[in-house]
Amino acid sequence: MPRKRDYAKEYQRRINRGLARGYSRAKARGHASAPDLLRGASKLVLFDPKLEAALKALRRTGEPLTKVAREAGIGRERLSRYIKSVAGASRTGRKWVFNDQRIRKLAIIEAGAEEPSVIKVRGYEAAHLAGLHAYEAGQVLQDQSLYPAFVRRWEGIRVRDANGKWRTLSTDLNQLYRAILAQDYSFERFYSIIH
């Protein structure tokens, strides 16, 4: 005849084992909160291409998290935990608000520089601004009728690097030609999230 299990003792052993490992009581019993899960290094994901693509889609479209997670083929809770931990996401009403302070490495076309400058910036906004400048500069080189609007849009616009130094984005047509037509320049080639 099979031996009868003592569930209360098994439960207590599980909790004691978890507490001995330094887990919170909730995590020890198997029902950890999101902050508890993020405390363990094995659960913290600094960068995942699939989750990052979903974060980008969520930021761009503003669609509900559940829909974005389903389209990306990942769990809603996993995506929620990821965007909160790496991109500083929080809910304001029905919208997600992001405070992404990760450091990114990228190349910019800096005013007065002989060649593109590879810098590090803190946060999504500065990287987005530099990427938009590079994209619009490429459009100007294909259609020079866009140049006056480009100058009005970008004259005096600066981005701050991770060290706090301000970098002015170039509007000089000759410098744009030299930078973009250089063999080694590509915004995508240098862009990466460091941490």
C-alpha positions as CSV (number, residue, x, y, z in Angstrom):
1,M,0.0,0.0,0.0
2,P,1.4,3.4,-1.0
3,R,2.6,5.7,1.8
4,K,0.4,8.7,2.5
5,R,2.1,12.0,1.7
6,D,2.4,14.8,4.4
7,Y,1.8,17.9,2.2
8,A,2.2,20.3,5.1
9,K,5.7,19.0,5.8
10,E,6.7,19.1,2.1
11,Y,5.4,22.6,1.9
12,Q,7.4,23.7,5.0
13,R,10.5,22.0,3.6
14,R,10.2,23.9,0.3
15,I,9.8,27.2,2.2
16,N,12.8,26.5,4.4
17,R,14.9,25.6,1.5
18,G,14.0,28.8,-0.3
19,L,14.6,31.0,2.7
20,A,18.0,29.4,3.2
21,R,18.9,30.4,-0.4
22,G,17.9,34.0,0.3
23,Y,14.5,34.0,-1.5
24,S,11.5,35.9,-0.2
25,R,8.8,33.8,1.3
26,A,6.6,34.3,-1.8
27,K,9.4,33.1,-4.1
28,A,10.3,30.2,-1.8
29,R,6.7,28.9,-1.9
30,G,6.7,29.2,-5.7
31,H,4.6,32.3,-6.2
32,A,7.2,35.1,-6.7
33,S,6.3,38.6,-7.6
34,A,8.0,40.3,-10.6
35,P,10.6,42.1,-8.4
36,D,11.5,38.8,-6.8
37,L,12.0,37.2,-10.1
38,L,14.2,40.0,-11.3
39,R,16.5,39.7,-8.2
40,G,17.9,36.4,-9.4
41,A,20.6,36.8,-12.1
42,S,19.3,33.8,-14.0
43,K,15.9,35.4,-14.5
44,L,17.2,38.9,-15.5
45,V,17.5,39.2,-19.3
46,L,19.6,42.2,-20.3
47,F,18.9,41.8,-24.1
48,D,16.8,39.4,-26.1
49,P,16.3,40.1,-29.8
50,K,12.7,38.7,-29.8
51,L,11.7,40.7,-26.7
52,E,13.4,43.8,-28.0
53,A,11.5,43.6,-31.3
54,A,8.2,43.3,-29.3
55,L,9.3,46.3,-27.2
56,K,10.0,48.3,-30.4
57,A,6.6,47.3,-31.8
58,L,4.8,48.3,-28.6
59,R,6.6,51.7,-28.5
60,R,5.9,52.3,-32.2
61,T,2.3,51.2,-32.4
62,G,0.9,51.8,-29.0
63,E,-1.2,48.6,-29.3
64,P,-2.2,46.6,-26.2
65,L,0.6,44.6,-24.6
66,T,-1.4,41.3,-25.0
67,K,-1.8,41.8,-28.8
68,V,1.9,42.7,-29.3
69,A,3.0,39.7,-27.2
70,R,0.7,37.3,-29.2
71,E,2.0,38.6,-32.5
72,A,5.6,38.2,-31.3
73,G,4.9,34.7,-30.1
74,I,5.9,35.3,-26.5
75,G,4.0,35.3,-23.2
76,R,2.3,38.5,-22.0
77,E,3.8,38.2,-18.5
78,R,7.3,37.7,-19.9
79,L,7.1,40.7,-22.2
80,S,5.6,42.8,-19.3
81,R,8.5,41.8,-17.0
82,Y,11.0,42.6,-19.7
83,I,9.8,46.1,-20.6
84,K,9.5,47.0,-17.0
85,S,13.0,45.9,-16.1
86,V,15.0,47.1,-19.2
87,A,12.9,50.0,-20.6
88,G,11.5,51.4,-17.4
89,A,7.9,50.9,-18.6
90,S,4.9,51.8,-16.5
91,R,1.2,52.2,-17.2
92,T,-0.4,55.6,-17.2
93,G,-4.1,55.0,-17.8
94,R,-4.3,52.7,-20.8
95,K,-1.0,53.7,-22.3
96,W,2.6,52.4,-21.6
97,V,5.1,55.1,-20.8
98,F,8.8,54.3,-21.2
99,N,11.8,55.7,-19.3
100,D,14.5,53.7,-21.2
101,Q,17.9,54.8,-19.8
102,R,20.0,52.0,-21.4
103,I,23.3,53.2,-23.0
104,R,23.5,52.8,-26.7
105,K,26.5,53.1,-29.0
106,L,25.8,54.8,-32.4
107,A,27.4,56.9,-35.1
108,I,26.4,60.5,-35.6
109,I,27.2,63.1,-38.3
110,E,28.6,65.8,-36.0
111,A,29.0,69.4,-37.1
112,G,32.7,70.2,-37.8
113,A,33.9,66.6,-37.6
114,E,35.9,65.2,-40.5
115,E,34.1,61.8,-40.3
116,P,31.2,60.3,-38.4
117,S,31.6,60.2,-34.6
118,V,30.9,57.0,-32.8
119,I,29.5,58.0,-29.4
120,K,27.5,56.5,-26.5
121,V,24.2,58.0,-25.5
122,R,21.9,57.3,-22.5
123,G,18.3,56.6,-23.3
124,Y,16.0,55.9,-26.3
125,E,15.2,59.6,-27.1
126,A,18.8,60.6,-28.0
127,A,19.4,57.5,-30.1
128,H,16.1,58.0,-31.9
129,L,16.9,61.6,-32.6
130,A,20.4,60.7,-34.0
131,G,18.9,57.9,-36.1
132,L,16.2,60.2,-37.5
133,H,18.9,62.8,-38.4
134,A,20.9,60.1,-40.3
135,Y,17.8,58.9,-42.1
136,E,16.8,62.4,-43.2
137,A,20.3,63.2,-44.3
138,G,20.3,60.2,-46.6
139,Q,17.0,61.4,-48.0
140,V,18.5,64.8,-48.7
141,L,21.3,63.2,-50.6
142,Q,18.8,61.4,-52.9
143,D,16.6,64.6,-53.4
144,Q,18.3,67.9,-52.8
145,S,15.0,69.8,-52.9
146,L,14.6,68.5,-49.3
147,Y,17.7,70.3,-48.2
148,P,16.1,73.7,-47.1
149,A,13.6,71.9,-44.9
150,F,16.3,69.7,-43.5
151,V,18.4,72.7,-42.5
152,R,15.3,74.3,-40.8
153,R,14.6,71.1,-39.0
154,W,18.1,70.3,-37.8
155,E,19.9,73.6,-37.4
156,G,21.3,73.8,-33.9
157,I,19.9,70.4,-32.8
158,R,22.2,68.6,-30.3
159,V,22.3,65.3,-28.6
160,R,24.0,64.6,-25.3
161,D,26.4,61.7,-25.0
162,A,26.6,59.4,-22.0
163,N,29.4,61.6,-20.5
164,G,27.2,64.7,-20.6
165,K,28.9,66.4,-23.6
166,W,26.6,68.0,-26.1
167,R,27.1,67.1,-29.8
168,T,25.6,69.3,-32.6
169,L,24.2,67.5,-35.5
170,S,25.5,68.6,-38.9
171,T,23.5,70.4,-41.6
172,D,26.4,71.1,-44.0
173,L,25.6,69.4,-47.3
174,N,29.3,68.7,-48.1
175,Q,29.8,67.1,-44.7
176,L,26.7,65.0,-45.2
177,Y,28.0,63.7,-48.5
178,R,31.4,62.8,-47.1
179,A,29.9,61.1,-44.1
180,I,27.1,59.1,-45.7
181,L,29.0,58.1,-48.8
182,A,32.0,57.0,-46.8
183,Q,32.6,53.2,-47.1
184,D,32.4,52.6,-43.4
185,Y,29.4,54.7,-42.4
186,S,26.1,53.1,-41.6
187,F,23.9,54.0,-38.6
188,E,22.7,50.4,-38.3
189,R,26.3,49.1,-38.4
190,F,27.3,51.0,-35.2
191,Y,24.0,51.0,-33.4
192,S,23.9,48.7,-30.4
193,I,22.4,48.6,-26.9
194,I,25.3,48.2,-24.4
195,H,23.5,48.0,-21.1
